[in-house]
Amino acid sequence: MLQDPSAETFSKQLLDIGDGKVAIDETGYVKLPTDFCTIADSQDTLIEQIFPDVHTQYINHEWLAERAILAAKNVDVDNLNLKIQMLLPGNLVSYKSIDTVCDDSEA
């Protein structure tokens, strides 16, 4: 994002929203500028717009690094992640981990 004008604009717009500098409409919602983000009518449409051909492009790390979907709630993030994972070839595998120290001397 360094020296990326669109990233700088997005960052400023996001800060303005967070700082309450953006007008709120009569319904109480913030009206986003048309160039602020991608508008989609469903999660599936959003995924297709942001990650087109993800089933073949997923191996291209640069392609992946240029894309992101921001969501306000973890439940939405989890749902989006699962939908995107289901588009990838191969079997879905979950790895479990625990973040604890067994012995104080290991800390």
C-alpha positions as CSV (number, residue, x, y, z in Angstrom):
1,M,0.0,0.0,0.0
2,L,3.0,2.3,0.1
3,Q,2.7,5.1,-2.4
4,D,-0.6,3.7,-3.7
5,P,-2.9,6.7,-4.3
6,S,-6.1,4.6,-4.1
7,A,-5.0,3.0,-0.8
8,E,-4.2,6.4,0.6
9,T,-7.7,7.7,-0.5
10,F,-9.4,4.6,1.0
11,S,-7.5,5.0,4.3
12,K,-8.5,8.7,4.5
13,Q,-12.1,7.9,3.8
14,L,-12.1,5.1,6.4
15,L,-10.6,7.5,9.0
16,D,-13.2,10.2,8.1
17,I,-16.0,7.7,8.7
18,G,-14.5,6.6,12.0
19,D,-14.0,10.2,13.1
20,G,-17.6,11.1,12.3
21,K,-16.7,13.5,9.5
22,V,-19.0,11.8,7.0
23,A,-22.7,12.9,6.8
24,I,-25.3,10.5,8.0
25,D,-28.6,10.2,6.0
26,E,-32.1,10.4,7.3
27,T,-32.2,6.7,8.1
28,G,-29.1,6.9,10.2
29,Y,-26.7,5.3,7.8
30,V,-23.5,6.7,6.4
31,K,-23.6,7.3,2.6
32,L,-20.4,5.9,1.2
33,P,-18.7,7.5,-1.8
34,T,-19.2,5.5,-5.0
35,D,-15.5,4.8,-5.2
36,F,-15.2,3.7,-1.6
37,C,-15.8,0.0,-2.1
38,T,-17.4,-2.7,-4.2
39,I,-21.2,-2.9,-3.7
40,A,-22.7,-6.3,-4.1
41,D,-26.2,-7.7,-3.4
42,S,-25.1,-10.9,-1.9
43,Q,-22.0,-12.6,-0.4
44,D,-21.6,-14.8,-3.4
45,T,-21.6,-11.9,-5.8
46,L,-19.1,-10.1,-3.6
47,I,-16.8,-13.1,-3.6
48,E,-17.0,-13.4,-7.4
49,Q,-16.2,-9.7,-7.8
50,I,-13.2,-9.7,-5.4
51,F,-11.9,-13.2,-6.1
52,P,-12.8,-14.0,-9.7
53,D,-11.5,-17.5,-10.7
54,V,-10.3,-18.1,-7.2
55,H,-10.4,-21.9,-7.9
56,T,-7.4,-21.4,-10.3
57,Q,-5.8,-18.2,-9.0
58,Y,-5.4,-19.3,-5.4
59,I,-1.9,-20.5,-6.1
60,N,-0.8,-17.0,-7.1
61,H,0.2,-15.3,-3.8
62,E,0.6,-11.9,-5.4
63,W,-3.0,-12.1,-6.8
64,L,-4.3,-13.1,-3.4
65,A,-2.4,-10.3,-1.6
66,E,-4.1,-7.7,-3.8
67,R,-7.6,-8.7,-2.6
68,A,-9.5,-8.3,0.7
69,I,-13.1,-8.3,1.9
70,L,-13.7,-6.3,5.1
71,A,-16.5,-7.3,7.4
72,A,-17.6,-5.7,10.7
73,K,-18.6,-9.0,12.4
74,N,-16.6,-12.2,13.0
75,V,-19.6,-14.3,12.0
76,D,-19.6,-12.6,8.6
77,V,-15.9,-13.2,8.2
78,D,-16.2,-16.8,9.1
79,N,-19.1,-17.3,6.6
80,L,-17.2,-15.6,3.8
81,N,-14.0,-17.6,4.6
82,L,-16.0,-20.8,4.5
83,K,-17.7,-19.9,1.2
84,I,-14.3,-19.0,-0.4
85,Q,-12.7,-22.2,0.9
86,M,-15.5,-24.3,-0.7
87,L,-14.5,-22.8,-4.1
88,L,-10.9,-24.2,-3.8
89,P,-10.0,-27.6,-5.1
90,G,-9.1,-30.4,-2.7
91,N,-10.4,-31.4,0.7
92,L,-11.1,-29.0,3.5
93,V,-8.9,-29.7,6.5
94,S,-9.0,-28.0,10.0
95,Y,-6.0,-27.9,12.2
96,K,-6.6,-27.3,15.9
97,S,-4.2,-25.6,18.3
98,I,-4.0,-24.4,21.8
99,D,-2.2,-21.3,22.9
100,T,-1.1,-22.2,26.4
101,V,2.2,-22.7,28.2
102,C,2.5,-26.0,30.0
103,D,5.3,-25.0,32.3
104,D,6.2,-21.5,33.6
105,S,9.9,-22.1,32.8
106,E,8.9,-22.5,29.1
107,A,7.4,-19.0,29.0
